[in-house]
């Protein structure tokens, strides 16, 4: 469900569960860090994308609804945090190609990219609060790229914005007209980055991470604290009831 391809110096890291709109499973998130590191060993840039009509519809909530213990939700939250952290700390740049939709956990994955490419009408957002799930796990990775008010609004508001809106607040960096053009543009950007001296790019990326860590209001250890905040209510009564209602389980 995580597929990799190589195109010269560009490595493609693809969510490959198109029939389920690339809904994330614990297994997918567990496998993503290793595949990303694998690509970073012999490619100069990694492009994260999704197969099918959308980039990623978030967590597989049907799996979560079937697990009344909340264990699946906790595994997804922990896996998401690790996956984003690994993407952020690779020695090569990461370009995210988010077409069609990037919802909840899919939107969180945007925080792992140095450059995010999307299309004008892509639906992006974190509607998980309405089912009793906290998106706090995503906040530290978004805080450095999106203005503070924008982060707070996006995480607390269950509504979605389009790609143009995401571009306005800095959640996306490149905007194209059609979903089908997103990956091509992401690869084009990746090839440009791959043509630059790798040592300089890697050193710059590492230094930017240090600067962002110092400037982020949440401070050191923010990623771990964000994950703890989300985990602290995983499997709560409200979440279980709403997931059961959505998926027709008892």
Order of alpha helices (4+ residues) and beta strands (2+ residues): beta-beta-alpha-beta-alpha-alpha-beta-beta-alpha-beta-beta-alpha-alpha-beta-alpha-beta-alpha-alpha-alpha-alpha
